[in-house]
Amino acid sequence: MRNVLSMKSWSPYVVGTGIGILSWFSFVSADHPIGITTAFEYTSALAEKAAVPEVAEPYLADQAEKNRRPKIDWEWMLVVGVFLGAYASSKLSGDRVPDEHVPPLWRWRFGDSTAMRYLGAFAGGFLMMFGARIAQGCTSGHVISGTLQLALASWIFAPTIFIVGIATAFLIYGKEGRAHV
């Protein structure tokens, strides 16, 4: 029997079930939905409070009105787990090509520059985080936790993020990009 940890892909049904169980556990144990971007928001607020408290005060007052207090808590373990899990998965499955810093599709579209690849990844991550904070939740917060709670905003957000993601991929890579994957 093949080791499931060395597989390059898993059944979406198995993964979906696992995420559902994780979400249930989150509600039962912490009375809180799973999400990642709030950990970054709270960390930024705490850093700002330490550096320039008068600037952070309006945000902290708003959070206090909502009965929330920025803190470093279990959500950071989810952030760390995503990074460590992705790294472990890439190593165990052999899916990551060693020393390949520029994937073939990126190389075809934008060239061989490692610096440009990292800049593009950073800019994309920044835009995703910025959008998640505007939407008051990330994909794990809205698409997973929000849809499980039958939140209307999350049910609107879920298909929208897929549509926008597909449209963006076509804008960046075009139809020809499929041949270079």
KACORQUI-V507823 format. One record per residue. N is the residue number from 1. RES is the residue in one small letter. SS is DSSP state (A for helix, B for strand, O for the rest). Layout:
n | res | ss
N | RES | SS
N | RES | SS
//
This chain:
n | res | ss
1 | m | O
2 | r | O
3 | n | O
4 | v | A
5 | l | A
6 | s | A
7 | m | O
8 | k | O
9 | s | O
10 | w | O
11 | s | O
12 | p | A
13 | y | A
14 | v | A
15 | v | A
16 | g | A
17 | t | A
18 | g | A
19 | i | A
20 | g | A
21 | i | A
22 | l | A
23 | s | A
24 | w | A
25 | f | A
26 | s | A
27 | f | A
28 | v | A
29 | s | A
30 | a | A
31 | d | O
32 | h | O
33 | p | O
34 | i | O
35 | g | O
36 | i | O
37 | t | A
38 | t | A
39 | a | A
40 | f | A
41 | e | A
42 | y | A
43 | t | A
44 | s | A
45 | a | A
46 | l | A
47 | a | A
48 | e | A
49 | k | A
50 | a | A
51 | a | A
52 | v | O
53 | p | A
54 | e | A
55 | v | A
56 | a | A
57 | e | A
58 | p | A
59 | y | A
60 | l | A
61 | a | A
62 | d | A
63 | q | A
64 | a | A
65 | e | A
66 | k | O
67 | n | O
68 | r | O
69 | r | O
70 | p | O
71 | k | O
72 | i | O
73 | d | O
74 | w | A
75 | e | A
76 | w | A
77 | m | A
78 | l | A
79 | v | A
80 | v | A
81 | g | A
82 | v | A
83 | f | A
84 | l | A
85 | g | A
86 | a | A
87 | y | A
88 | a | A
89 | s | A
90 | s | A
91 | k | A
92 | l | A
93 | s | A
94 | g | O
95 | d | O
96 | r | O
97 | v | O
98 | p | O
99 | d | O
100 | e | O
101 | h | O
102 | v | O
103 | p | O
104 | p | A
105 | l | A
106 | w | A
107 | r | A
108 | w | A
109 | r | A
110 | f | A
111 | g | O
112 | d | O
113 | s | O
114 | t | A
115 | a | A
116 | m | A
117 | r | A
118 | y | A
119 | l | A
120 | g | A
121 | a | A
122 | f | A
123 | a | A
124 | g | A
125 | g | A
126 | f | A
127 | l | A
128 | m | A
129 | m | A
130 | f | A
131 | g | A
132 | a | A
133 | r | A
134 | i | A
135 | a | O
136 | q | O
137 | g | O
138 | c | O
139 | t | A
140 | s | A
141 | g | A
142 | h | A
143 | v | A
144 | i | A
145 | s | A
146 | g | A
147 | t | A
148 | l | A
149 | q | O
150 | l | O
151 | a | O
152 | l | A
153 | a | A
154 | s | A
155 | w | A
156 | i | A
157 | f | A
158 | a | A
159 | p | A
160 | t | A
161 | i | A
162 | f | A
163 | i | A
164 | v | A
165 | g | A
166 | i | A
167 | a | A
168 | t | A
169 | a | A
170 | f | A
171 | l | A
172 | i | A
173 | y | A
174 | g | O
175 | k | A
176 | e | A
177 | g | A
178 | r | A
179 | a | A
180 | h | A
181 | v | O
//
